């Protein structure tokens, strides 16, 4: 039976796999593309932010995750020092893009210092697990006295936007191709 639990070191490869499988056809079909996507969007959190990251486990494997960095400044420093540096060695152009990725969160870092990413393998979507993982994360962030959390979702992903609105997030602005959503805690 699938269950939600805090992320652990042993989950890193599964988290990277889920990231690869949910990032689109090129990421699924080409391992090197998937590796770059994982370094950009999931590896940092699985490595450095386990206290505020959760996995959906089924049969001993992580099949979904919610990853969160509760402190913007710590995130930027650690992400650039480790993941961007690794990307530079394998894909210089993508590392430049990854270097600038945190700037999307910068204007909101004081009011919403935490940000999250969530992904579930297809077989686990639309079954309430995403909602349960968001609840677990919000409870954890509140217990840590984090004042707010935000995320950026694709502007065309209206289903995700509705999901986050049901979980108490509201749209605060739009960015190039994205919608910034946030919740005060």
TIRO-2110 file (N, C-alpha, C; in Angstrom, 1 decimal):
// TIRO-2110
0.8, -1.2, 0.0, N, 1, A
0.0, 0.0, 0.0, CA, 1, A
0.9, 1.2, 0.0, C, 1, A
0.7, 2.2, -0.9, N, 2, A
1.5, 3.4, -1.0, CA, 2, A
1.3, 4.2, 0.3, C, 2, A
2.4, 4.8, 0.8, N, 3, A
2.3, 5.6, 2.0, CA, 3, A
3.4, 6.7, 1.8, C, 3, A
3.1, 7.8, 2.6, N, 4, A
4.0, 9.0, 2.5, CA, 4, A
4.9, 9.0, 3.7, C, 4, A
6.2, 9.3, 3.5, N, 5, A
7.1, 9.3, 4.6, CA, 5, A
8.2, 10.4, 4.2, C, 5, A
9.0, 10.8, 5.2, N, 6, A
10.1, 11.7, 5.0, CA, 6, A
11.1, 11.1, 4.0, C, 6, A
11.7, 12.0, 3.2, N, 7, A
12.7, 11.5, 2.3, CA, 7, A
14.0, 11.1, 3.0, C, 7, A
14.7, 10.2, 2.5, N, 8, A
15.9, 9.7, 3.1, CA, 8, A
17.0, 9.6, 2.0, C, 8, A
18.3, 9.4, 2.4, N, 9, A
19.4, 9.3, 1.4, CA, 9, A
19.1, 8.2, 0.4, C, 9, A
18.6, 7.1, 0.8, N, 10, A
18.3, 6.0, -0.1, CA, 10, A
17.4, 6.3, -1.2, C, 10, A
16.6, 7.4, -1.1, N, 11, A
15.6, 7.8, -2.1, CA, 11, A
16.2, 8.6, -3.3, C, 11, A
17.4, 9.0, -3.2, N, 12, A
17.9, 9.9, -4.3, CA, 12, A
17.7, 9.4, -5.7, C, 12, A
18.1, 8.1, -6.0, N, 13, A
18.0, 7.6, -7.3, CA, 13, A
16.5, 7.5, -7.7, C, 13, A
15.6, 7.1, -6.8, N, 14, A
14.2, 7.0, -7.2, CA, 14, A
13.6, 8.4, -7.4, C, 14, A
14.0, 9.4, -6.6, N, 15, A
13.5, 10.7, -6.9, CA, 15, A
14.0, 11.3, -8.2, C, 15, A
15.3, 11.0, -8.5, N, 16, A
15.8, 11.4, -9.8, CA, 16, A
15.0, 10.7, -11.0, C, 16, A
14.7, 9.5, -10.8, N, 17, A
13.9, 8.7, -11.8, CA, 17, A
12.5, 9.3, -12.0, C, 17, A
11.8, 9.6, -10.9, N, 18, A
10.5, 10.2, -11.0, CA, 18, A
10.6, 11.5, -11.7, C, 18, A
11.6, 12.3, -11.4, N, 19, A
11.8, 13.6, -12.1, CA, 19, A
11.9, 13.4, -13.6, C, 19, A
12.8, 12.4, -13.9, N, 20, A
13.0, 12.1, -15.3, CA, 20, A
11.7, 11.7, -16.0, C, 20, A
11.0, 10.8, -15.4, N, 21, A
9.8, 10.2, -16.0, CA, 21, A
8.6, 11.2, -16.1, C, 21, A
8.6, 12.2, -15.3, N, 22, A
7.5, 13.2, -15.4, CA, 22, A
7.9, 14.5, -16.1, C, 22, A
9.1, 14.6, -16.6, N, 23, A
9.6, 15.8, -17.3, CA, 23, A
9.4, 15.9, -18.8, C, 23, A
8.7, 14.9, -19.3, N, 24, A
8.5, 15.0, -20.8, CA, 24, A
9.2, 13.9, -21.5, C, 24, A
8.8, 13.7, -22.8, N, 25, A
9.3, 12.6, -23.6, CA, 25, A
10.8, 12.5, -23.8, C, 25, A
11.5, 13.6, -24.0, N, 26, A
12.9, 13.6, -24.2, CA, 26, A
13.6, 13.1, -22.9, C, 26, A
13.1, 13.5, -21.8, N, 27, A
13.7, 13.1, -20.5, CA, 27, A
13.5, 11.6, -20.3, C, 27, A
12.3, 11.1, -20.7, N, 28, A
12.1, 9.7, -20.5, CA, 28, A
12.9, 8.8, -21.5, C, 28, A
13.1, 9.3, -22.7, N, 29, A
13.7, 8.5, -23.7, CA, 29, A
15.2, 8.6, -23.7, C, 29, A
15.8, 9.7, -23.3, N, 30, A
17.2, 9.9, -23.3, CA, 30, A
17.8, 10.2, -21.9, C, 30, A
18.5, 9.2, -21.4, N, 31, A
19.0, 9.2, -20.1, CA, 31, A
19.8, 10.5, -19.8, C, 31, A
20.6, 10.9, -20.7, N, 32, A
21.5, 12.1, -20.5, CA, 32, A
20.6, 13.3, -20.3, C, 32, A
19.5, 13.4, -21.1, N, 33, A
18.6, 14.5, -20.9, CA, 33, A
17.9, 14.5, -19.5, C, 33, A
17.5, 13.3, -19.1, N, 34, A
16.9, 13.1, -17.8, CA, 34, A
17.9, 13.4, -16.7, C, 34, A
19.1, 13.0, -16.8, N, 35, A
20.1, 13.3, -15.8, CA, 35, A
20.3, 14.9, -15.6, C, 35, A
20.3, 15.6, -16.7, N, 36, A
20.4, 17.1, -16.6, CA, 36, A
19.1, 17.6, -15.9, C, 36, A
18.0, 17.1, -16.3, N, 37, A
16.7, 17.6, -15.7, CA, 37, A
16.7, 17.3, -14.2, C, 37, A
17.1, 16.1, -13.8, N, 38, A
17.1, 15.8, -12.4, CA, 38, A
18.1, 16.7, -11.6, C, 38, A
19.3, 16.9, -12.2, N, 39, A
20.2, 17.8, -11.5, CA, 39, A
19.6, 19.2, -11.4, C, 39, A
18.9, 19.6, -12.3, N, 40, A
18.3, 21.0, -12.3, CA, 40, A
17.1, 21.1, -11.3, C, 40, A
16.3, 20.1, -11.3, N, 41, A
15.0, 20.2, -10.5, CA, 41, A
14.8, 19.3, -9.3, C, 41, A
15.6, 18.3, -9.1, N, 42, A
15.3, 17.4, -7.9, CA, 42, A
16.5, 17.0, -7.1, C, 42, A
17.7, 16.9, -7.6, N, 43, A
18.8, 16.3, -6.9, CA, 43, A
19.1, 17.2, -5.6, C, 43, A
19.2, 18.5, -5.8, N, 44, A
19.5, 19.3, -4.6, CA, 44, A
18.6, 19.0, -3.4, C, 44, A
17.3, 19.0, -3.6, N, 45, A
16.4, 18.8, -2.5, CA, 45, A
16.5, 17.4, -1.9, C, 45, A
16.7, 16.4, -2.7, N, 46, A
16.8, 15.0, -2.2, CA, 46, A
18.1, 14.9, -1.4, C, 46, A
19.1, 15.6, -1.8, N, 47, A
20.4, 15.6, -1.1, CA, 47, A
20.4, 16.5, 0.1, C, 47, A
19.9, 17.7, 0.0, N, 48, A
20.2, 18.7, 1.1, CA, 48, A
19.0, 19.1, 1.9, C, 48, A
17.8, 18.8, 1.5, N, 49, A
16.6, 19.3, 2.1, CA, 49, A
15.6, 18.1, 2.5, C, 49, A
16.2, 17.1, 3.0, N, 50, A
15.3, 15.9, 3.4, CA, 50, A
14.3, 16.2, 4.5, C, 50, A
14.7, 17.2, 5.4, N, 51, A
13.8, 17.5, 6.5, CA, 51, A
12.5, 18.0, 6.0, C, 51, A
12.5, 18.7, 4.9, N, 52, A
11.2, 19.2, 4.3, CA, 52, A
10.9, 18.6, 3.0, C, 52, A
11.2, 17.4, 2.8, N, 53, A
10.9, 16.7, 1.6, CA, 53, A
10.3, 15.3, 2.0, C, 53, A
9.3, 14.9, 1.2, N, 54, A
8.6, 13.7, 1.4, CA, 54, A
8.5, 12.9, 0.2, C, 54, A
8.4, 11.5, 0.3, N, 55, A
8.2, 10.7, -0.8, CA, 55, A
6.9, 9.8, -0.6, C, 55, A
6.3, 9.4, -1.7, N, 56, A
5.3, 8.4, -1.7, CA, 56, A
6.0, 7.1, -2.1, C, 56, A
6.0, 6.2, -1.1, N, 57, A
6.6, 4.9, -1.3, CA, 57, A
5.6, 3.8, -1.6, C, 57, A
6.0, 3.0, -2.5, N, 58, A
5.2, 1.8, -2.8, CA, 58, A
6.1, 0.7, -3.1, C, 58, A
6.0, -0.4, -2.4, N, 59, A
6.8, -1.6, -2.6, CA, 59, A
8.3, -1.3, -2.5, C, 59, A
8.6, -0.4, -1.5, N, 60, A
10.0, -0.1, -1.3, CA, 60, A
10.7, 0.9, -2.2, C, 60, A
9.9, 1.5, -3.1, N, 61, A
10.4, 2.5, -4.0, CA, 61, A
9.7, 3.8, -3.9, C, 61, A
10.4, 4.9, -4.0, N, 62, A
9.7, 6.2, -4.1, CA, 62, A
9.1, 6.4, -5.5, C, 62, A
7.8, 6.6, -5.5, N, 63, A
7.1, 6.7, -6.8, CA, 63, A
6.5, 8.1, -7.0, C, 63, A
6.8, 9.0, -6.1, N, 64, A
6.4, 10.4, -6.1, CA, 64, A
7.1, 11.1, -5.0, C, 64, A
7.1, 12.4, -5.1, N, 65, A
7.8, 13.2, -4.1, CA, 65, A
7.2, 14.6, -4.1, C, 65, A
7.4, 15.2, -2.9, N, 66, A
7.3, 16.7, -2.8, CA, 66, A
8.6, 17.1, -2.1, C, 66, A
9.3, 18.0, -2.8, N, 67, A
10.6, 18.5, -2.4, CA, 67, A
10.5, 20.0, -2.1, C, 67, A
11.1, 20.4, -1.0, N, 68, A
11.0, 21.8, -0.6, CA, 68, A
12.3, 22.3, 0.0, C, 68, A
12.7, 23.5, -0.4, N, 69, A
13.7, 24.2, 0.3, CA, 69, A
13.1, 25.3, 1.1, C, 69, A
13.2, 25.2, 2.4, N, 70, A
12.5, 26.2, 3.3, CA, 70, A
13.2, 27.6, 3.4, C, 70, A
14.5, 27.6, 2.9, N, 71, A
15.2, 28.9, 3.1, CA, 71, A
15.9, 29.2, 1.8, C, 71, A
15.4, 30.3, 1.1, N, 72, A
15.9, 30.7, -0.2, CA, 72, A
17.4, 30.8, -0.3, C, 72, A
18.0, 31.5, 0.7, N, 73, A
19.4, 31.8, 0.6, CA, 73, A
20.3, 30.6, 0.7, C, 73, A
19.9, 29.7, 1.6, N, 74, A
20.6, 28.4, 1.8, CA, 74, A
20.5, 27.6, 0.5, C, 74, A
19.3, 27.6, -0.1, N, 75, A
19.0, 26.9, -1.3, CA, 75, A
19.9, 27.4, -2.5, C, 75, A
20.0, 28.7, -2.7, N, 76, A
20.8, 29.2, -3.8, CA, 76, A
22.2, 28.9, -3.6, C, 76, A
22.8, 29.0, -2.4, N, 77, A
24.2, 28.7, -2.2, CA, 77, A
24.5, 27.2, -2.4, C, 77, A
23.7, 26.3, -1.8, N, 78, A
23.9, 24.9, -2.0, CA, 78, A
23.7, 24.4, -3.4, C, 78, A
22.6, 24.9, -4.0, N, 79, A
22.3, 24.4, -5.4, CA, 79, A
23.4, 24.8, -6.4, C, 79, A
23.9, 26.1, -6.3, N, 80, A
24.9, 26.5, -7.2, CA, 80, A
26.2, 25.9, -6.9, C, 80, A
26.5, 25.6, -5.7, N, 81, A
27.8, 25.0, -5.3, CA, 81, A
27.9, 23.6, -5.8, C, 81, A
26.8, 22.9, -5.8, N, 82, A
26.8, 21.4, -6.1, CA, 82, A
26.2, 21.1, -7.4, C, 82, A
24.9, 21.3, -7.6, N, 83, A
24.2, 20.8, -8.8, CA, 83, A
24.6, 21.6, -10.0, C, 83, A
24.7, 22.9, -9.9, N, 84, A
25.1, 23.8, -11.0, CA, 84, A
26.6, 23.4, -11.4, C, 84, A
27.4, 23.2, -10.5, N, 85, A
28.8, 22.8, -10.7, CA, 85, A
28.9, 21.5, -11.5, C, 85, A
28.1, 20.5, -11.1, N, 86, A
28.0, 19.2, -11.8, CA, 86, A
27.5, 19.4, -13.2, C, 86, A
26.5, 20.2, -13.3, N, 87, A
25.9, 20.5, -14.7, CA, 87, A
27.0, 21.1, -15.6, C, 87, A
27.8, 22.0, -15.0, N, 88, A
28.8, 22.6, -15.8, CA, 88, A
29.7, 21.6, -16.5, C, 88, A
30.0, 20.5, -15.8, N, 89, A
30.9, 19.5, -16.3, CA, 89, A
30.3, 18.7, -17.4, C, 89, A
29.0, 18.6, -17.4, N, 90, A
28.3, 17.8, -18.5, CA, 90, A
27.5, 18.5, -19.5, C, 90, A
27.1, 19.8, -19.2, N, 91, A
26.3, 20.5, -20.1, CA, 91, A
26.4, 22.0, -19.7, C, 91, A
27.4, 22.7, -20.3, N, 92, A
27.7, 24.1, -19.9, CA, 92, A
26.5, 25.0, -20.1, C, 92, A
25.8, 24.9, -21.3, N, 93, A
24.6, 25.8, -21.5, CA, 93, A
23.5, 25.5, -20.5, C, 93, A
23.2, 24.3, -20.2, N, 94, A
22.2, 24.0, -19.2, CA, 94, A
22.6, 24.5, -17.8, C, 94, A
23.9, 24.4, -17.5, N, 95, A
24.4, 24.9, -16.2, CA, 95, A
24.1, 26.4, -16.1, C, 95, A
24.3, 27.2, -17.2, N, 96, A
24.1, 28.6, -17.1, CA, 96, A
22.6, 28.9, -16.9, C, 96, A
21.7, 28.1, -17.5, N, 97, A
20.3, 28.2, -17.3, CA, 97, A
19.9, 27.9, -15.8, C, 97, A
20.5, 26.8, -15.3, N, 98, A
20.3, 26.4, -13.9, CA, 98, A
20.8, 27.4, -13.0, C, 98, A
21.9, 28.1, -13.3, N, 99, A
22.5, 29.1, -12.4, CA, 99, A
21.4, 30.2, -12.2, C, 99, A
20.7, 30.6, -13.2, N, 100, A
19.7, 31.7, -13.1, CA, 100, A
18.3, 31.2, -12.7, C, 100, A
18.1, 29.9, -12.6, N, 101, A
16.8, 29.4, -12.1, CA, 101, A
16.3, 30.0, -10.8, C, 101, A
17.1, 30.1, -9.8, N, 102, A
16.6, 30.7, -8.5, CA, 102, A
16.1, 32.1, -8.6, C, 102, A
16.5, 32.9, -9.7, N, 103, A
16.0, 34.2, -9.7, CA, 103, A
14.5, 34.4, -9.8, C, 103, A
13.8, 33.3, -10.3, N, 104, A
12.3, 33.3, -10.3, CA, 104, A
11.7, 33.5, -8.9, C, 104, A
12.4, 33.0, -7.9, N, 105, A
12.0, 33.0, -6.5, CA, 105, A
12.4, 34.3, -5.8, C, 105, A
13.4, 35.0, -6.3, N, 106, A
14.1, 36.1, -5.6, CA, 106, A
13.1, 37.2, -5.1, C, 106, A
12.2, 37.7, -5.9, N, 107, A
11.4, 38.8, -5.5, CA, 107, A
10.4, 38.4, -4.3, C, 107, A
10.3, 37.1, -4.0, N, 108, A
9.3, 36.7, -3.0, CA, 108, A
10.0, 36.0, -1.8, C, 108, A
11.4, 36.0, -1.8, N, 109, A
12.1, 35.3, -0.8, CA, 109, A
11.8, 35.7, 0.7, C, 109, A
11.5, 36.9, 0.9, N, 110, A
11.2, 37.3, 2.3, CA, 110, A
9.9, 36.9, 2.8, C, 110, A
8.9, 37.1, 2.0, N, 111, A
7.5, 36.7, 2.4, CA, 111, A
7.2, 35.2, 2.2, C, 111, A
7.9, 34.6, 1.2, N, 112, A
7.7, 33.2, 0.9, CA, 112, A
9.1, 32.5, 0.7, C, 112, A
9.8, 32.3, 1.8, N, 113, A
11.2, 31.8, 1.7, CA, 113, A
11.3, 30.4, 1.2, C, 113, A
10.2, 29.6, 1.4, N, 114, A
10.2, 28.2, 1.0, CA, 114, A
9.6, 28.1, -0.4, C, 114, A
10.1, 27.1, -1.2, N, 115, A
9.5, 26.8, -2.5, CA, 115, A
9.5, 25.3, -2.6, C, 115, A
8.5, 24.8, -3.5, N, 116, A
8.4, 23.4, -3.6, CA, 116, A
8.3, 22.9, -5.0, C, 116, A
8.6, 21.6, -5.2, N, 117, A
8.4, 20.8, -6.4, CA, 117, A
7.6, 19.6, -6.1, C, 117, A
6.7, 19.1, -6.9, N, 118, A
6.0, 17.9, -6.6, CA, 118, A
5.8, 17.1, -7.9, C, 118, A
6.0, 15.8, -7.9, N, 119, A
5.8, 15.0, -9.0, CA, 119, A
5.4, 13.6, -8.6, C, 119, A
4.5, 13.0, -9.3, N, 120, A
4.1, 11.6, -9.1, CA, 120, A
4.2, 10.8, -10.4, C, 120, A
4.6, 9.6, -10.4, N, 121, A
4.5, 8.8, -11.6, CA, 121, A
3.0, 8.7, -12.0, C, 121, A
2.8, 8.5, -13.3, N, 122, A
1.4, 8.5, -13.8, CA, 122, A
0.4, 7.6, -13.0, C, 122, A
0.8, 6.4, -12.7, N, 123, A
-0.1, 5.5, -12.0, CA, 123, A
-0.5, 5.9, -10.6, C, 123, A
0.1, 6.9, -10.1, N, 124, A
-0.2, 7.4, -8.7, CA, 124, A
-0.9, 8.8, -8.7, C, 124, A
-1.1, 9.3, -9.9, N, 125, A
-1.8, 10.6, -10.0, CA, 125, A
-3.3, 10.5, -9.9, C, 125, A
-3.9, 11.6, -9.4, N, 126, A
-5.4, 11.7, -9.3, CA, 126, A
-6.0, 10.6, -8.3, C, 126, A
-5.2, 10.3, -7.3, N, 127, A
-5.6, 9.4, -6.2, CA, 127, A
-5.5, 10.0, -4.8, C, 127, A
-5.3, 11.3, -4.8, N, 128, A
-5.2, 11.9, -3.5, CA, 128, A
-3.8, 12.0, -2.9, C, 128, A
-2.8, 11.3, -3.5, N, 129, A
-1.5, 11.3, -2.9, CA, 129, A
-0.8, 12.7, -2.9, C, 129, A
-1.0, 13.4, -4.0, N, 130, A
-0.4, 14.8, -4.1, CA, 130, A
-1.0, 15.7, -3.0, C, 130, A
-2.3, 15.6, -2.8, N, 131, A
-2.9, 16.4, -1.8, CA, 131, A
-2.3, 16.1, -0.4, C, 131, A
-2.2, 14.8, -0.1, N, 132, A
-1.6, 14.3, 1.2, CA, 132, A
-0.2, 14.8, 1.3, C, 132, A
0.6, 14.8, 0.3, N, 133, A
2.0, 15.2, 0.4, CA, 133, A
2.0, 16.7, 0.6, C, 133, A
1.2, 17.5, 0.0, N, 134, A
1.1, 18.9, 0.2, CA, 134, A
0.8, 19.2, 1.7, C, 134, A
-0.2, 18.5, 2.2, N, 135, A
-0.6, 18.6, 3.6, CA, 135, A
0.6, 18.3, 4.5, C, 135, A
1.3, 17.2, 4.3, N, 136, A
2.4, 16.8, 5.1, CA, 136, A
3.5, 17.9, 5.1, C, 136, A
3.8, 18.5, 3.9, N, 137, A
4.8, 19.5, 3.8, CA, 137, A
4.3, 20.8, 4.5, C, 137, A
3.1, 21.2, 4.3, N, 138, A
2.6, 22.5, 4.9, CA, 138, A
2.7, 22.3, 6.5, C, 138, A
2.3, 21.2, 7.0, N, 139, A
2.4, 20.9, 8.4, CA, 139, A
3.8, 21.1, 8.9, C, 139, A
4.7, 20.5, 8.2, N, 140, A
6.1, 20.5, 8.6, CA, 140, A
6.7, 22.0, 8.6, C, 140, A
6.3, 22.7, 7.5, N, 141, A
6.8, 24.1, 7.4, CA, 141, A
6.2, 25.0, 8.5, C, 141, A
5.0, 24.7, 8.8, N, 142, A
4.4, 25.5, 9.9, CA, 142, A
5.1, 25.2, 11.2, C, 142, A
5.4, 23.9, 11.5, N, 143, A
6.1, 23.5, 12.7, CA, 143, A
7.5, 24.2, 12.8, C, 143, A
8.1, 24.6, 11.7, N, 144, A
9.4, 25.2, 11.6, CA, 144, A
9.3, 26.7, 11.6, C, 144, A
8.0, 27.2, 11.7, N, 145, A
7.8, 28.7, 11.7, CA, 145, A
8.2, 29.4, 10.4, C, 145, A
8.1, 28.6, 9.3, N, 146, A
8.4, 29.2, 8.0, CA, 146, A
7.2, 30.1, 7.6, C, 146, A
7.4, 31.4, 7.2, N, 147, A
6.3, 32.3, 7.1, CA, 147, A
5.4, 32.0, 5.8, C, 147, A
6.1, 31.4, 4.8, N, 148, A
5.3, 31.2, 3.5, CA, 148, A
6.0, 30.3, 2.6, C, 148, A
5.3, 29.8, 1.6, N, 149, A
5.8, 28.9, 0.6, CA, 149, A
5.3, 29.2, -0.8, C, 149, A
6.1, 29.0, -1.8, N, 150, A
5.7, 29.4, -3.1, CA, 150, A
6.1, 28.3, -4.1, C, 150, A
5.6, 28.5, -5.3, N, 151, A
6.0, 27.6, -6.4, CA, 151, A
5.7, 28.3, -7.7, C, 151, A
6.3, 27.8, -8.8, N, 152, A
6.1, 28.3, -10.1, CA, 152, A
5.5, 27.1, -10.9, C, 152, A
4.4, 27.4, -11.6, N, 153, A
3.7, 26.4, -12.4, CA, 153, A
3.6, 26.9, -13.8, C, 153, A
3.7, 26.0, -14.8, N, 154, A
3.6, 26.4, -16.2, CA, 154, A
2.2, 27.1, -16.4, C, 154, A
2.2, 28.2, -17.1, N, 155, A
1.0, 29.0, -17.3, CA, 155, A
-0.1, 28.2, -18.0, C, 155, A
0.3, 27.2, -18.8, N, 156, A
-0.7, 26.4, -19.5, CA, 156, A
-1.2, 25.2, -18.7, C, 156, A
-0.6, 25.0, -17.5, N, 157, A
-1.0, 23.8, -16.7, CA, 157, A
-2.2, 24.3, -15.7, C, 157, A
-3.3, 24.5, -16.3, N, 158, A
-4.5, 25.0, -15.5, CA, 158, A
-4.9, 23.9, -14.5, C, 158, A
-4.8, 22.7, -14.8, N, 159, A
-5.1, 21.6, -13.8, CA, 159, A
-4.3, 21.7, -12.5, C, 159, A
-3.0, 21.9, -12.7, N, 160, A
-2.1, 22.1, -11.5, CA, 160, A
-2.5, 23.4, -10.8, C, 160, A
-2.8, 24.4, -11.5, N, 161, A
-3.2, 25.7, -10.8, CA, 161, A
-4.4, 25.5, -10.0, C, 161, A
-5.4, 24.8, -10.5, N, 162, A
-6.6, 24.5, -9.7, CA, 162, A
-6.3, 23.7, -8.5, C, 162, A
-5.4, 22.7, -8.7, N, 163, A
-5.0, 21.9, -7.6, CA, 163, A
-4.4, 22.7, -6.4, C, 163, A
-3.5, 23.6, -6.8, N, 164, A
-2.9, 24.4, -5.8, CA, 164, A
-3.8, 25.4, -5.1, C, 164, A
-4.8, 25.9, -5.9, N, 165, A
-5.8, 26.8, -5.3, CA, 165, A
-6.6, 26.0, -4.3, C, 165, A
-7.0, 24.8, -4.6, N, 166, A
-7.7, 24.0, -3.6, CA, 166, A
-6.9, 23.8, -2.3, C, 166, A
-5.6, 23.8, -2.5, N, 167, A
-4.7, 23.6, -1.3, CA, 167, A
-4.4, 24.9, -0.6, C, 167, A
-5.0, 26.0, -1.0, N, 168, A
-4.8, 27.3, -0.3, CA, 168, A
-3.8, 28.2, -0.9, C, 168, A
-3.2, 27.9, -2.1, N, 169, A
-2.3, 28.8, -2.8, CA, 169, A
-3.1, 29.8, -3.6, C, 169, A
-2.5, 30.9, -3.8, N, 170, A
-3.1, 31.9, -4.7, CA, 170, A
-2.1, 32.4, -5.7, C, 170, A
-2.5, 32.9, -6.8, N, 171, A
-1.6, 33.4, -7.8, CA, 171, A
-1.2, 34.8, -7.3, C, 171, A
0.2, 35.0, -7.4, N, 172, A
0.7, 36.3, -7.0, CA, 172, A
1.2, 37.1, -8.1, C, 172, A
1.7, 36.4, -9.2, N, 173, A
2.1, 37.1, -10.4, CA, 173, A
2.4, 36.1, -11.5, C, 173, A
2.7, 36.6, -12.7, N, 174, A
3.1, 35.8, -13.8, CA, 174, A
4.5, 36.1, -14.2, C, 174, A
5.2, 35.0, -14.6, N, 175, A
6.6, 35.2, -15.1, CA, 175, A
6.6, 34.7, -16.6, C, 175, A
7.7, 34.7, -17.2, N, 176, A
7.8, 34.2, -18.6, CA, 176, A
7.3, 32.7, -18.6, C, 176, A
6.2, 32.5, -19.1, N, 177, A
5.7, 31.1, -19.3, CA, 177, A
5.2, 30.5, -18.0, C, 177, A
5.2, 31.2, -16.9, N, 178, A
4.8, 30.6, -15.6, CA, 178, A
3.9, 31.5, -14.8, C, 178, A
3.3, 30.8, -13.8, N, 179, A
2.5, 31.5, -12.8, CA, 179, A
3.1, 31.2, -11.5, C, 179, A
3.3, 32.3, -10.7, N, 180, A
3.8, 32.2, -9.4, CA, 180, A
2.6, 32.1, -8.4, C, 180, A
2.6, 31.0, -7.6, N, 181, A
1.6, 30.8, -6.6, CA, 181, A
2.2, 30.7, -5.2, C, 181, A
1.5, 31.2, -4.2, N, 182, A
2.1, 31.2, -2.9, CA, 182, A
1.0, 31.0, -1.8, C, 182, A
1.5, 30.7, -0.6, N, 183, A
0.6, 30.6, 0.5, CA, 183, A
1.4, 31.1, 1.8, C, 183, A
0.7, 31.9, 2.5, N, 184, A
1.3, 32.3, 3.8, CA, 184, A
1.0, 31.2, 4.8, C, 184, A
1.9, 31.0, 5.7, N, 185, A
1.7, 29.9, 6.7, CA, 185, A
1.5, 30.5, 8.1, C, 185, A
END
